[in-house]
Structures are given as structure tokens and as C-alpha cells.
Amino acid sequence: MDAVVDFISTVGGWGWTWIILPVLAIVGIYFTIRSGVVQARLLPQMVKTLGDKALVNDQGEKKSISSFQAFTVSAASRVGAGNVAGVAVAIATGGPGAIFWMWLMAFIGGASSFVESTLGQLYKVRGKDGYHGGPAYYMQRGLGQRWLGIIFAIVLIFCFPFAFSALQGNTINASIMGAMPGADPVAVSWTVAIVLAVLSGLVIFGGIRRIANVTDKLVPIMALAYVLIGIIVVITNIGELPRVIGSIFSEAFNFQSAVGGSLGAVILIGAQRGMFSNEAGLGSAPNAGATASVTHPVKQGLVQTLGVYFDTFIICSVTAFIILSATPEAAGTGDRDSGIQITQNALVQNLGAATGIILAIIIFMLAFSSILGNYYYGESNIRFITENKTVMLVFRIVAIAAVVFGTVATTSAVWDLADNFMGVMALINLVSIALLGGIAMKLLKNYTAQVKNGKDPVFLSSQMPELKGVESWEEEDVTTSEIPVVRRRR
């Protein structure tokens, strides 16, 4: 088993170093320049759009979920083990400098995130319970390559509802074990696994609306609680803050700062853990973003970019400050298997033993919401491949089984598996959005022109008749019973 894990780690490390990381950086920089740094320039519009309500029909019924609810579904997947355990692993294996590269890749990746989620909205399709879409759909409808969409969908299914959800279960189990020293690890692991399986099953069999209703309540609460704890730790160690920030920037360019002794290792670790956490360019967020009912595709592209910032610059930074201010000796130890315990130890040293239990509760909510978000990504892509109800039932059962497996499996094996699937998935998506990027830029130009004219931007497929494969942008898709279509036309 150890030999298999080592092989997976070696192959994955080679692929990330020589293929995935360069493509990730090049595509992100390209879209940053071509869009006029959209990820910073339209930040006010990101915040404004977050408040848009879901469109309703003449009977007052919602056509789909709101922009904010779609944001919380994607945030549910983003905000989880990656923010707490993943950041700790990055610090332990790459030193403080890995955080700088996590920040930088999040900013650059913000442009890629904007493009992928805008395309996800443009090529979404109508379903029985609202809209659905994602990279598989724009690969088929935009590129005309259904076979590529199927390959992407299969990789995503293995990556999110299987590998990533397994890792979330593993992190929940580790946090509970950390809060219960002396407990029987086998008994705890299987108890946690069964509880997660039951809770996940109750929610995921209810569809996207139930998932959205759970996540739009869980995500704000859990994120606020974690941020508040982080603020308390920073205030308690306020004298350490200049040193922490200084170490993040100075170690980012230290050629001997990482375990393995190279600047490239620091960059790679920061990029991997950053992508696992914020998913910018990975091709996951468009699956959630496509479910929203908005009046212009760019609106959801902006909202999903805001999600990248929320995840990395707030939640991940909180974890970094907690660890580096309280337990700086944890940096550069090379310990991949104790990510969540590193964060727990830092909290306990600062705020007492009770915070270990509090963090376990927060981690449970964070990771459980991620399991729900991950599941929905898988469901959306199963639907792309087939609408067969038996296939969907089998998928749901296997997705729940993956959570059970991950809860009782070894940590390092689950991390390596997740990294490798994530890399393949990102590569397929990044190449696809690079080919379709011109369409996203046209939509951005259309959006900004309407904003300059003082309008609430509205897009209709008739505005760009040259676009093929666009289904869900007729008048009925962008109007509500409250705002007649005549007020929404250009």
C-alpha cells in the first residue's frame, strides 16, 4: 500500500510541476490582462450583485435559486478542509512563504474563475427543478465537443463527490479525535462515518433546493464563527502580527524555505493548497453558478470570483495567522498528516482546551457543507451524461460510501488522490476556457456598457446571434412578474 501511495505522489508531483502549474499561471495571467484586471476593477459590482434576488414567474414562484444561494453552494464546497487542514499542511510542508503564493494564485485565478463561471451561466440549460450547467455543458455547447464534456464530467465525479468528500470526512474525523484524546480511534472513526452517511443521505436525496437551503444557512454562520475565533487569536498575539506578515513575504522568495529545499516547491505547495481551497479555474464553481437565475451571465461570474476572495483572503488567512502567530514552530516541519491537529494545537495554546472542541464543531459544519456542495457538482455532471434514475441512485449511494471510506482511511493517501484528480480536472477546464475566453470577454463588454448607461444589465441571446448552443437566455429567462420585459430590453 505504501508503494502505491508513493507512486501516486510521485506521478502527481511531476504532473503538477511541469504541466498543471504552468498552465494555471499562464491562463490566469492571460485573462487578467485581457479583461483589464476584471477581478479587481469590478469588485464593487461583485458585492452589489450578491444581493440580487432570484427571478420569479407570473405566479410568484422562483425560477431557480438566487445568486447568493448559488454563491453559498459553491462556498460550501470551497470552505472546508482546505481552509483549515489544507492551509496547515501548506505551512508545514512549504513554510510561511506558501501562503504568499496561495494569495497570489487566488488573485490571478480570480480572472479564470470569472471566465469559467460566466461561461457556465451562458451555456446553462433548463431542468425540472431549475437551471443546471457547468464546464461539461460549455465544452459540448460552446466547443462542440461532447466527448470532452463527458471526460471532464467523469473526472469531476471522481474528484469531488468521491476524493474531495472523502477528504472532508477524514478531516472531520481527525478534528474530533483531536478534541477527544484517549478515545478509541476505531470506534470514533466508524461512529463519525455512520453519522456523516446518514446526514448526507437526508440532504442529498432532496436535490439542489434542499442543498441550497442548508448551505445558505450553514456557510455564513460557520464562516463568521471561525473568523471571530481567528480575530481573537490575532488580537491575543497582536505583537506577533508584523513578524507573521514579514515571514509570509520573506519566506516566499527564500530558495531554502521549503522541505525539499527549493522555491519551486514553495510555489507548488501554495498553488495546490490554494486551488484545493478556492477552486479558481478548477471547473467546479460553474456547476453551482449555473443554477442561479440572474439577468446577465457576467453577474454570476463576478459573484463566483468574490467567492475565491472570500475563501482565500479571509478564511485561509485566518488559519495562517492562527498557526503562525501561536505556533510558528509548526512551519516547515514536513508533517502532512497532522494538518487539522496543527490548527487545533494553535488554538488550544492560545484560548484553552475548550477551543479544540469548538474547532471540531466548526470543522464538522465546514466539511459537512463541503460534502453537500461536492455532491451537487457530481449530480449535475451525472445529469450531463445521463438522466437514468438508476444511475443517479447508484451515484448517490457510492457518494455516501466515499465519505465513509475517507473517514476511516489514512490521511496522506486521501490527499494524494485528491491532488491528482484535481490536477487532471483543472487541466481540461483551463484549456477549454482558454479556447472560449473570447466569448466571455464579449459578454463582459456588453455588461460594462450597460452599467455605464445606468442600467441593470440584461442579456438576451438575440443580442449575440452568432453564439451557438445558447438555450436559456430568452425573454422568459431574464424577466420577472415584478419587472416587465419592456423595461429590461436595451
N, C-alpha and C positions, 0 to 999 in steps of 0.2 A: 504493500500500500504506500509506503514512504517513497519507493522508487517512482510510482505513478504520479504522486504529488509533486515530486522533484521535476519530473518530465514536463508536467503541465505548467509548472512555474517557469521553467527554462524556455519553453516554446513561447509562452505568453510574453515573457520579458523581451525576447528577441523581436516579436511582432510589434509590441508597443514602442520599443526604442527606434526601430528602423522604418516602420510603416505608419502606424496609427498616430503617434505623437506629431510627426512632421505634417501629416495631412490635416490633423486637428488644428495646428497652428496656422498653416497656410490658408485654409478655408476661412478660419475666423478673422485673420488679418485682411484677407481679400474682401469679405463682406463689411468689415469695419470701414475700410477705405471707400468702397463703392457706395455704401449707404450714407456716407457723411457722418460716421460715428453715431448711427441711429440709437445705439444703446445708451448714449449719454444725452444726445441732443433732444430726444423726445421723452425724457424722464418725467416731466410734468404730465404729459399725455398718458403715460403708463398709470400713474396714480389716479388720474381722472377717470380713465376707462374702467378701472377696478370697481367703480360704483355703479356702473350701468346695470340695469335690471334685465332679467330675461324677457324676451319679447313674448307677447301673448296674442292669441287669436281673438276673433269676434266674440267668442263665448267666455273670454276671460281666462282661458286655460293656457298654461305655459307651453310654448313650442318645444322647449328643451330646457337645459339648466342655464343659469346665469353665468356671466363672465367670471364673477367671483367664485361661484361654485366650481367651475372648471379649473380655476386657479387653485382652489383648495384640494381638488382631486390630484392635480399634478404635484402640489406641495406635499400632499400626503405621501406620495411616492418618494419625493425628494428628501423630505425631512424625516430622518430615521437613523439607522445605524451609522450611515456615512457621516452625519454631523457630529456624533459623539464618539463612537468607536473608531470610525474611519479617520477622523482628524487626529485622534490619539495615536493611531497606527502610523499616520504620516509623520508626526512629530518624533515618534520612537524610532522610525526607520530612516527618516530623511532629515531630522533635526528641525529647528525653528524655521530655517530657510524654506522648507517645503510649503509653509503657509503663504509666503510671498508668491510662489508660483501658483498656488491654488487661487489666490486673489487675481493674479494677472490673467490666468487662463479663464477665470469666470468672466472677467471684463471682455476679453477677446471673444470668448464663446457666447457672450450675450448677443453678438451680431448673428451668429449661426442660429442661436435659439430663436431670434426674431424671424429669420427666414423660414426655418422649418415649421414653426407654428402658424405663420401666415399662410404658407402653402397647405398645411393641414386643414385650415379653415376654408381655403378656396376650393379644395377638392373633396370636401366632406359630402356625405350622402345622407339622404333621409332614411330613417329606420322607424320601426313601430313605436319605439319609446324615445324618439328624438333623433338627433344627428349623431353620426359616428364617422370617424376617418382616421388619418394618420399617414405616416410615410408610405405604407404599403399602398394606400389609395392614390397618393400623388405619384408613385412610381408607375402605377397602372394607367391612371388618367392623364398625368402630365407627361411622363416619358413614353407611355405606350408600351410598357414592359411589365405585363402581369407576372411573368415568371420571376422577375426580380422582386416584386412585391411579395410573392409567396415565400421566397427565400428569406427576405427580411422578416416577414411575419413569423416564420418558424424559429429564426434566431432569437427574436424578441420573446417569444413564448418560453423558450428555454432560459433566456436571460432574466426576465422579470418575475413572472409568477412562479418560476422554479428556482433558479440560482439566487436571485436577489431576495426573494421571500424566505428562502432557506437561511440566508444570512441574517435577515431580520429576526427570525425565530432563534437563531444561535445567539444573537446579541441580547435578546430578552432573557434567555436562559442564563447567560453569563452575568447579566446585571443582577438577577435575582439571587444567583449563587453568591455574588459578591456582597449582597445585603444579608445573607444567611450563612455566615461562616460556621463550619461544623456540621452543616446539614448533609444528608446522604445525596451525593450528586446524581446518582441514577434515579432515585425516587423523585427528586426535584425536576430533573430533565423531562421525565415522562409525564409528570403532572402538568408542567408548563406546556408540553407538546399537545396534550389532550385538550387543555383549556383553550389554547390557540386554535386548534382544529374546530372545536365546537363554535367558538365566537366567530371565526372566519366564515364558517358554513352558514351561520344565521344571517350574515350580512350579504355575502356574495350571491346567494341564491335570490336576492331581492333586486338585482340589476343596478344600473348606473344611478338611478334616482336615489335608491337607498344608500348606495355608497357615497353619493354627494351629500346627502342629508347627514350622514355620520361624520364625514371628513370636514364639512364646513363648520362643525361644532368642535370637533376634537383638535384640529390643527391650530386655530387661534389660541385656544386655552393652553395646549401643551407648549407651544412656542413661547407664549408670554411667560409661563411659569419658568421655563428654562432660562430665558433671557434675564428674568428678575434674579434668579439664583446667581447667574453669571455676573450681573452688576454688583451684587452683594460681595462676591469674591473679589472683584476688581477693586471695589472701594476698600475692602479689608486690606488689600495689598497695593494700595494706590501708589506707594513709594516704589513699587516694582514695575509699574507701568512703562516708564521710559526705557528700562532695561529690556523688558519684553519686546516692545516695538523695535528697539535697536537691534536685538538679536534676530528678529524676523528678517530685517532688511540686510544686516551684515552677513548673516549665515546663508542668505540666498545666493550669494556670489562667492562663497568660500569653497574652493575646489576640494577641500578635505573635510567638508562638513557632514557628509553622509556616510552611513555604513556602506562600505563598498568604495569609498574614497573618491567620488567624482561629482562634479557639478551636474553632469547629465543625470546621475541617479537622483539628485535632489529634485530636478525639474520633472523627471518621470514620475516620481512618487507624488509630487504635488499635483501633476496633471491627472494621474489615475484616481487619486482620492478625491480630487476636485470634481471630476466627471462623475464618479460614483455618487457623489453628494448632490451636485446641482444639475447633472444630466444635460448640460448645454451641448447641443449638437449630436446628442446620442440617438435622437429619434423617438424618445419616449413621450415627452411633454405634448407633442402634436396630437397624440391619441386622446389626451384629455381636452386639449384646447379645441379640437374639432367638435366636441359635444356641445359647446356653448352656442347660444343664439345671440349673435351680435349683428350690427348693421354694416360692418366692414371687416374684411379678413385681417387687416393690419391691426385692428383693435386687439384681437386676441394674441397676435404676435408680440405686441407691446406688453400685454399682461403677463405672458409667459416669460418674457425677458426679465420683468420685475421679479418673477419667482426665482430666477437664477441669483439675483442680487440678495433677495430675502434669505435664501438658503446659505449662500457663501459669506457675504459680507456681514451678516448678523448672526445667524445660528452657528456657523462654523467658527467665526471669530470669537464668539463667546467661549466655545470649547477650548480654543487655542489659548486664550487669556487665562482661563481657569487653570489649565495644566502648567503653562509657562510661568505664571506668577506664583503658584503654590508649590509645584514640584518640578522645577527646572531640570532636576537630575534625570527625569524621565526621557528627556530629549536625546536621541542618538543611541539608545540602548540596543536597538535592533529587534526589540520584542514585538512580534506581530500578533501573538496570541492573547495579549492582555490589554487590548485596546480599551474596552469599557472599564476594566479594573483600574487603569491609569487615571481615567477621569473621576471615577468613584473615589480613589485614594486622595486625589487633589481636593475634592470637596470635603471629604471626611477630615483631612488635616486642617482645613480652614474653618468649617462650620460644625464639626462634630459628627458623631456616628449616625445621627438621625438622617443626615443628608444623603447617606448611602442608600437608605430605604426610599427617600423621596426621589432620588435619581432613578431608582429601579422602577418606580411608578411612572415617572415621566418617560423613561425609555420604553416601557410597555406601551404607553399611548402613542409615542412617536413611531415605534416599529410596527405596532398593530395597524395604524393608519397607513403605513407604507405597504404592508401586506395587502390591504384593500386596494390601494392605488395600483400596485403591481398587478393584482388580479385583473383589474379592469383593462389595463393595457393588453393583457393576454386575451381577454374575452373579445375585445374589439378586433384583434388580429385573427382570432379563430373565425369570427364572422366574415372577415375578408376572404378566408379560404373556403369556408362552407357554412351554411345555415342549418346543417343537420343537427337536430336536437340531441341525438345520442352522442355525437362527437362533443357537443358542448357539455353534456352531463359528465362524460369521461374526463374532459379537461378540468372541470370543477373539482372532481374527486382527486385527480392527480395533483392539482394545485394545492389542495389542502394537505395531501400526503407529503408534498415537498416541504411544507412548513414543519411538519412533524420530523422529517428526516433532518432538516437543517438544525432543528432544536437540539438533537442528540448527537450530531456529527462533530468532528474536530474542526476548530476554527480556521486553521491555515488552509485546509483543503477547500473549505467553502469560499474563502477569499479568492484563492487562485481560480477556482471555477467561475466565479462571478466576474473577475477581471477579464478572463479570456472571452467569454460570451459578450461582455460589454465592448471589448475592442473590435470584434468582428461586426457587431451591430452598428457601432459608430462609423466604421469604415464604409459600410454600404450606404448609410444615410448621408454622410458628408459628401461622397461622390455624387449622390443623387441631387442634393440641394445645390451643389456647385453647378450642375447642369441646368437646374430650374431657377437659379438665382435671378436671372433677368426678369422673370415674371413677378417675383416678389418685389423687385425694385420698381416695376411699373405700378404695382399696387401702392407702394409707399409714396410714389409721386402723386398718384390720384388722391390718396388720403391727405397729404400735406397741402395740396392745392385747395381742397375743400375746407380744411382748418383755417387757412389764410383768409378765405372768404367768409369766415364766421359761421360755417355750417357744422352740424353734427354729421360727420362723414357717413355716407351711404354708398354702398357698391351694388350695382346690378350687372349681371353677366352681359347685358346688352351694351354696356359701356366699353367692353373689350371683346367684340365679337370674334376676334382672331383666336381667342383662347379655346382650346378643345378639352372636352371631358369635364366641364364645369356644370354641375347639376343643381346645386342648392342656393343659387343666387338670383332667383326670380323675385318679383314684387312680393309674393306671399311670404318669402323668407325674411324680408327686411322691414315689414310693416307690422304694426300692432293696431288693436282696436282703439288705442288712445291717440295714435299719430297717423292720420290718413296718408296714403301713399303720395298724394299730390304735394304734400309738404316735404316729402323725403326725396323727391326727384331733383336732379341737378337742374 
